Amino acid sequence: MEKESEELKGEVMSIRDLVDYQEGSVVSRQIIKKDVGTVTIFAFDKGEGLSEHTAPFDAIVNVCEGEAEVVISGNPHIVKKDEMIIMPANEPHALKANERFKMILIMIRSA
């Protein structure tokens, strides 16, 4: 995967083409992995999601196709294509695909 990520540098690409949908699944592809953070592309089939969890760092969810429900500390938010939401560090959050959707997850780590 590291070699593939290196090959992406300096190339123009479609975010939507970096991962494909799989029926009944969540598919992910990490395209940047550094000590200071990661960038991962996800494809969620309708009805799929990530169960409630917490992370020690802020994270940006940028929806590039479809629509998702993002729940942060019990508060639901609908996030659609070309919209984003910041999930605060140490607050419980979950995601669910209201329809098939793709997103970019950007995690920034700090001390």
C-alpha positions in Angstrom: 0.0 0.0 0.0 2.8 2.4 0.8 4.1 2.1 -2.8 0.7 2.8 -4.2 0.3 5.8 -1.9 3.7 7.1 -3.1 2.6 6.6 -6.7 -0.4 8.9 -6.1 1.8 11.9 -5.3 1.8 14.6 -7.9 -1.0 12.9 -9.9 -4.5 14.4 -10.6 -7.1 11.8 -9.7 -10.8 11.5 -9.0 -11.5 10.9 -5.3 -14.5 8.8 -6.2 -12.3 6.4 -8.2 -9.9 5.6 -5.3 -12.3 3.1 -3.7 -15.2 1.1 -5.1 -18.5 0.1 -3.4 -18.9 -3.5 -2.3 -22.4 -4.8 -1.5 -23.0 -5.0 2.3 -19.6 -3.6 3.1 -17.5 -0.6 4.1 -14.3 -0.3 2.0 -11.4 1.9 2.9 -8.1 3.0 1.4 -5.5 4.9 3.4 -3.7 7.3 1.0 -1.6 9.2 3.5 -0.1 7.8 6.7 2.2 10.0 8.7 2.9 10.4 12.4 1.0 13.7 12.4 -2.1 12.3 10.7 -3.8 10.2 8.1 -6.1 10.6 5.0 -8.4 7.7 4.2 -11.0 7.3 1.5 -14.1 5.3 2.4 -17.0 3.8 0.4 -20.1 2.7 2.4 -22.9 0.6 1.0 -26.4 1.8 1.9 -27.2 0.9 5.5 -23.6 0.2 6.5 -21.7 2.3 9.0 -19.2 2.6 11.8 -20.5 1.9 15.3 -20.1 4.5 18.0 -16.5 5.1 19.2 -14.2 7.8 20.3 -10.8 9.0 18.9 -8.2 11.1 20.7 -7.9 13.6 17.9 -10.2 15.8 15.8 -11.3 14.3 12.5 -12.8 15.9 9.3 -15.4 13.9 7.4 -15.8 15.3 3.8 -18.6 13.5 1.9 -17.8 13.4 -1.8 -20.7 11.3 -3.0 -24.1 10.3 -1.5 -25.4 11.1 2.1 -24.6 9.9 5.6 -25.9 10.4 9.1 -23.1 11.4 11.5 -24.0 11.2 15.2 -21.7 13.2 17.5 -22.4 12.9 21.3 -26.0 11.7 20.5 -26.7 14.6 18.1 -27.5 13.4 14.5 -26.3 15.4 11.5 -27.1 14.7 7.9 -24.0 15.3 5.7 -24.4 15.3 1.9 -22.2 15.4 -1.1 -19.7 18.4 -1.0 -20.4 18.9 2.7 -18.1 18.2 5.7 -18.3 18.0 9.5 -15.6 18.1 12.1 -15.8 15.3 14.7 -14.3 16.6 18.0 -11.6 14.6 19.8 -12.8 12.4 22.7 -16.5 12.7 21.8 -18.5 9.6 20.9 -19.4 9.5 17.2 -20.9 7.1 14.7 -21.6 7.1 10.9 -24.3 5.4 8.9 -25.0 5.4 5.1 -28.5 6.7 4.4 -27.6 5.8 0.8 -24.3 4.7 -0.7 -21.7 7.3 0.1 -18.0 8.0 -0.2 -16.0 10.2 2.1 -12.5 11.4 2.9 -11.5 11.1 6.6 -8.7 13.4 7.6 -7.2 12.8 11.1 -4.8 15.3 12.5 -2.8 14.1 15.5 -1.4 16.5 18.0 0.2 16.3 21.5 
